[in-house]
Amino acid sequence: MTQDVLFEVDGHVAVITLNRPQKLNAVTPEMADAIVAAVKECNDSDTIRCVIVTGAGEKSFCAGSDIRELDAYDTPWQFRNRPDYCDAIRRLSKPSIAAINGYAFGGGLETAMSCDIRIASDNAQFAAPEIKLGWIGGGGMTMFLAHSIGASNAALMIMTGDPIGAEKALAWGLVSDVVPRQRLLDRAREIAATIASRAPIAAETAKLNLKAAFSMPAEKAIEYERDLQTICFATEDAQEGRAAFKEKRSPVFRRR
């Protein structure tokens, strides 16, 4: 790990914090490696049930990749095959929440969109500014924006590179909630605690099902959903849920 990426676990909730506020939490290759390692720890844990991704400081969630580091790649092919922090976030098997404080630009916006749920502070801004530097995003920018905010709004962001504010992001469906900056992490932890209280295997399969909904034809997606439901139904947690319902008590889920 590096001090530029912090990783903490509180009960069933893990928090990955990009901790380079003096550089707007722009990601270096070392930080990308640390994010990959943090994701692996989350996926390997039977305790962690939800993951929050956020940025340190008041100005920025993440300003994307550190532009000054990009010239370190010897060839475009080496750049193409670099460890990618957005890919790592998408590999999380546990539900994830992006708590977006300030700028979510470029790879920072892709990182946020790689999470399952996005909430923003009222000072958050979102942009796909790569076109201003001569390229486009490569961490899922176009696909995620088109699915989240529609083709026209996605084109507006990608082709101008200009930012939008938190309220417009909420109106367009890019985020689920906008809260005062001081409340952002508290709100993220509230949502994470709720998710962590649910059956963990069901939450993880729900995440798989949401991915399938984007990539499969409708009939296949419904068939896949039914298969996932059957898998969940056969777990000890599902038995516990049914027993708790009959006994009028809160269930105790054990990820089994």
Secondary structure, DSSP 8 states (H G I E B T S, - for coil): --TTEEEEEETTEEEEEE--GGGTT-B-HHHHHHHHHHHHHHHH-SS--EEEEEESSSSEEE--B-GGGGGG-SSHHHHHTS--HHHHHHT--S-EEEEE-SEEETHHHHHHHTSSEEEEETT-EEE-GGGGGT----SSHHHHHHHHH-HHHHHHHHHH---EEHHHHHHHTS-SEEE-GGGHHHHHHHHHHHHHHS-HHHHHHHHHHHHHHHHS-HHHHHHHHHHHHHHHHTSHHHHHHHHHHHHTS-------
